[in-house]
Every structure is written in C-alpha cells, then in structure tokens.
C-alpha cells in the first residue's frame, strides 16, 4: 500500500493546482503555515467519530471543500458525495435524515421489519450542511448521532462503522437558530471559513472548468488507505509536555473557586459575566483564566485536543509537540466557551475576534504551565506518588496562589490523608 | 508511569516557579477604584500593572479633577496616556501633571504644583504660570513655562527647563545636572546647594544666589542680591553686577567676556 500521507500531500497540491481551494495559510505550526480550513478537514478525515464545523459566510467554500475531500477519500464522484449530505431547514424530519420503515412490508406477512436507511445514515462520511438552519428540537437528533457509531429508528439499529462527521454553518441570519451548547461540545473543532483574499481571488479567476470535472482529477484513496489513516495517526506520540499542557489548559478554563466542586461546568444562571467573580481575588488578574470565560471545558476537549494534535502532527510529518498544541487548541476550544464581554470588547478584539482572544488565553495557560508551574506540579506529583510527606506537601502548596494548586492539588492531597 | 516521573519528563528536570501575583479588586472605572487597588501613594510600576489598555477609558479616568488624595494617581495616568498618544496631550491644570513622564508631549494652560516631577523624557509646555516644585528631581526631557513659583527644578539631574518670565525663590535647589534658563528675574537663594548643571538668569537674581554651592555654573545677566556665592565651595557664578557682601571669586560678566 502506498504511503497515505504522500497521497494526502498530493491531494493538497491538486486542490491548489486545480484552483479548488486556495485559502489563506494563517495556521502557524512552528515554521510552517497552512490553511486551517483545509488542514482541520484533512485531520478529521484521518480520525474517526469526531466532528469539524466550518463556520463562515456564504460562498466561502465550506460545503464544496468537504464534498471534494469526500470524493477523494471515498473514491466517489463529487455528485455522489453531494447526495450523501443532509441540509438544514425547518421541514427536515428524522425520517428524511435517518430513514423510515419500508411501507411495502405491510403488504407482506411475517419476516423482519425492514428499514429504508437514507444514504446519509449509511455513509461513513457524514456532512450536516447548514446545521444552524435546523430548528433547536431537530438539532437534538445530532446529539446522539455525532460521535456514536450507530443510528437507531423505530427499534432498528444501523451500524455504518467509524464515521467522519462534518458540519457547516453561516453566522446568525434571520432563518438560523442558535446552536445548543451540548451540541457545540460534541463538535471537536470549529474553523472559520474565510472569503478568498485578493491573491486567492486572482487564482480562482483562472479556473475555467466546472468543479465537477476538476474533482475527477483529484487523487483517489482506496478503502484500505482510508481505513489505515486512524491507525497511522494513533502511532504519533504526544510528548509529556503536551499531555501536561492539555491537562492544565482544561483545569485553567474549568476551575472556579465559587462553583460547586470548583467546577465551572456545574454553573447554571450565575456565571463570571453575571457577577459571580465580584470581589474574588483572582478577578481582574490577567494571568488567571477562570474569570475571563463563562464556561468550563468537558473531558471531550481533552480527547479532541489529543486527537487533533496527533492528526495535525501526522499531516505535517512532525512531532506532536507544543507548537502543534498552540496551533490546534484555539480551534478546539473557542466555539465551546463564552468569553467575558469586558475582556472581549476591548481592543484588539473589539467583541468580534473571539478566536484570537481564546488563542491568547491558550498561549497564556501553556506558557504558565511550562515556565511557572514546574515546582508546584513536581511537588504535587511527589506527594501523590507517596515520595513526600502529605502534610509537608500541603504546607508547601499552600504558598502557591495558582488556582490549580489551591482548587485541585490541595483538595486531592487532603482526600489522600 | 508514576506521576512524578511524568512531571520530570515534561519539565526535563528544569522546573521553574513564579508565584501568581493576585490582586484584590474590581474593574477600574474611576480613580477611586484604582486607589482601592494600589493605595494613594503607589509606584508607577503598580499603576502600570493595572492601568486600562483602552485609551478611551484612560482618558475618562483623568477627565475629572482628582480629589486631593488621588492627585498622584491622576499624574501617573496622565503621563501614561501622553506616552501612548501619537500627538500632544492637553491636560487640565492639576497637581502632578507629567509625573514620571518618559516620552510624549503634554500641554497645560496653567499648572499646579509638582508638574513634571521625576520626568525622564518628553516635553511639557505650560502656557500660563506654574506652581511650586516644577520639574523637581527631573532627569530628562524638558519643561517650558511662562513663570513658576518656589522650588522649581529642585534636585534636577538632567533635561532642561525654560521659564519665560519670572521664577520664585529657591530655583535649582540641590541641582546636580541639566540646564535651566530663567528669562526674567528670580527670587532668593537660586542655585542653593547646587552641585552641577547650569542656571542662566536673564534678569536679576535675589539674595544669597548660589549659597553653599559646590559645583555647576550660574550666569546672571542683571544684578544679584546681597551675599551672592555665600559660603560657596565650588562652581562658577557670573553676573552683570553684584549686590553687597558678595563672596570672593564671583566674577562680573564683563570680566568673563574679557
């Protein structure tokens, strides 16, 4: 079997050469610059049971790009891949999306119940187009489907196998519905799809043939190659630094001194932006993240960060190091949190650059973990391993005002006493 | 794997630590909020750590006249805003305008006391009279004013000061460096305990000019009061003419020219 990564590189080159995707390369991973829209879709194609959401205005090559990649990875024509997607609108029903009982069976006697599953349900490449045009109730349908390996209807179960999920959405328009937080949490990464810049516009102007014709020229993956990708990604090892930075990143977003169990995901109604942090001594301290975002992060974020760090490192043929984490983490986190408006509304964010703000928070957390939390973390780990007296460790840790030391390490050691 | 080994691998045996600097406080919407966080006599570093990054909010903070105990805060904020501004900043005539200014330009219609205190760069232009302690302990930059009261340029170490009109008593007291020009008259004891730098007075000087002076140079175009250079240990005093009981060694301007 040829090296699937070489084929992916050929696919990237073909997409550019055929002028099928010429987006800006503003995802910086170490010394390399790549297009985030394309790379997150490719990373998701190398993983299974994860979902990537493309977010952007009309005509930003969201749906077409997903279908072009589907055409290449599934070795189908572009038209055939387009038949696999479902598109959001208020009249969509579960029957139209998943499938329905075959009415012909009622004229027969006996036998098992027959289901007519839709092509989308049977496919292992699932695109939910315009996901925010599904009314809120219909969006709940996807809560179960995304990240699960099977679909059910009327007691019948379909197991299409490990699946790649993709979704697209526009910003809020008159005919859109807000996405539920639980659904957003099931989306592994959200990537802004930008309109072509000047040079990209020039390049696109050179395209004279139809997209359907050009799609035929893209490299095709055999099913063997496509199925091999997740295993190749799993072979990429995460360094202990990355594992530690991910753990601390999650705790930085999630810990709250005033929340039940110090867990911000337990909050309902009252939030940092609604006065919860009034007079808290962490409040207004730019080094601390807790008061700057309303929401905590679930363990899904940890899994997604690990998976996408590996996948991006695999695509770039490099180690899954901190540079990869710094690049990937903002896209995995930003759609899951609501920043404090007092911080987000300030320059240089102007209330509009949420991704940049979250990237800044991520950078701060990683730098703090690497440069300032070393002694504290080693102290805790030695005490947890029984290499150090708990009382001494507790006393030493009490000198650290870091939220992780105070709200996580100290309670954990106290439980061990 | 043991947790300790995991951590040691993560830090490669080079774990460092820095205590988190936490501060009690709320969002800063007024000088009172800032004073709650840093007290009434903060250092510039303490103010800088908390100062709003939004220039509009900073402008609003200094747009109102500060109460007596918040004048230092107002002075620091004004300087920080002037340093951030692309053009000259016009401020109201409060005490401590331009406190520890490092760059930028401040324009004042009139000035209170302590204007330009401890400034190290930038310019302050005062279109009216200034109060006491103008440019005290300044080490760089420049101040131009129409006139000033007592103790102007006290302990000055660098930069320049220009008084277009008259200056009060004790100009350049304890001065170590920098240049000062008073185009009009100045009061008593100008250059008292002066150790370096220069003081030029276009008009007349009051009594005890350069008293206990140890260095530097004083030049008076007009006449000095009595006892010029009294108990002087060093430095140069030159004047157009001297009043009674002038110390030995002070020179007339004509002699200097010769």
Interface residues (C-beta under 8 A of the other chain):
Chain A: X239 X240 X241 X243 X244 X278 X279 X281 X282 X283 X284 X285 X287 X288 X342 X346 X347 X370 X371 X372 X373 X374 X375 X376 X377 X378 X380 X381 X382 X384 X385 X387 X399 X400 X401 X402
Chain B: X2 X3 X4 X6 X7 X8 X9 X10 X11 X14 X15 X16 X17 X18 X19 X20 X21 X22 X23 X24 X25 X26 X27 X50 X53 X54
